[in-house]
Amino acid sequence: MTIILGFVAFLALQSTSSSDELAQIEQRLIKTWLAGDREAYSALLADDWTTTDISGHVLTKADVIQQQFGPPVPERPADAGIDDVKVRLIEESVAIVTGRTTVTLKNGSSIALRFTDVFQKLDGRWQVVVSQGTRIASQP
């Protein structure tokens, strides 16, 4: 019985540390994007990563890297952040992460999105393998 309880505690600890790690990766994604750090941003995405954007288009990693990091280099917003992050571990090497991204433009207006990222542990590290974003409609 003690062995079983110990194993359950170990699994719970693994789950918590993976959840924390995935939430931190989400924060790194937004920070590297905001800073225009192409290399660091790209390293967090699997080579075959795709995303469905807010207009329903499916984009590859190469498409997004080109659009977001140029050339020409696009102007960055004033600020961006992620909150309301929830992590669901499906198994030891697969997780679904949801949350909200808010981007504040230099003119003071903001855009909010709900996102879903699917992560897979590849070669010992978590990478995003597929994403989807939905714009949150402005409230009147």
MOJOSUL-V463082 format. One record per backbone hydrogen bond with DSSP energy under -0.5 kcal/mol. NH is the residue of the N-H (numbers start at 0). CO is the residue of the C=O. If there is no record, write none. Layout:
BEGIN
nh=NH co=CO
nh=NH co=CO
END
This chain:
BEGIN
nh=4 co=0
nh=5 co=1
nh=6 co=2
nh=7 co=3
nh=8 co=4
nh=9 co=5
nh=10 co=6
nh=11 co=7
nh=12 co=8
nh=13 co=9
nh=14 co=10
nh=15 co=11
nh=16 co=12
nh=17 co=13
nh=18 co=14
nh=19 co=15
nh=20 co=16
nh=21 co=17
nh=22 co=18
nh=23 co=19
nh=24 co=20
nh=25 co=21
nh=26 co=22
nh=27 co=23
nh=28 co=24
nh=29 co=25
nh=30 co=26
nh=31 co=27
nh=32 co=28
nh=33 co=29
nh=34 co=30
nh=35 co=31
nh=35 co=32
nh=36 co=31
nh=37 co=35
nh=40 co=36
nh=41 co=37
nh=42 co=38
nh=43 co=39
nh=43 co=40
nh=44 co=41
nh=45 co=127
nh=48 co=45
nh=49 co=128
nh=50 co=58
nh=51 co=130
nh=52 co=50
nh=52 co=56
nh=55 co=52
nh=58 co=50
nh=58 co=56
nh=60 co=48
nh=63 co=59
nh=64 co=60
nh=65 co=61
nh=66 co=62
nh=67 co=63
nh=68 co=64
nh=69 co=65
nh=77 co=103
nh=78 co=103
nh=80 co=101
nh=82 co=99
nh=85 co=97
nh=87 co=95
nh=88 co=86
nh=89 co=87
nh=89 co=93
nh=90 co=93
nh=93 co=90
nh=94 co=118
nh=95 co=87
nh=96 co=116
nh=97 co=85
nh=98 co=114
nh=99 co=82
nh=100 co=112
nh=101 co=80
nh=102 co=110
nh=103 co=78
nh=104 co=102
nh=104 co=108
nh=107 co=104
nh=110 co=102
nh=112 co=100
nh=113 co=133
nh=114 co=98
nh=115 co=131
nh=116 co=96
nh=117 co=129
nh=118 co=94
nh=118 co=116
nh=119 co=126
nh=120 co=92
nh=121 co=119
nh=121 co=124
nh=124 co=121
nh=126 co=119
nh=127 co=43
nh=128 co=117
nh=129 co=117
nh=130 co=49
nh=131 co=115
nh=132 co=51
nh=133 co=113
nh=135 co=111
nh=136 co=134
END
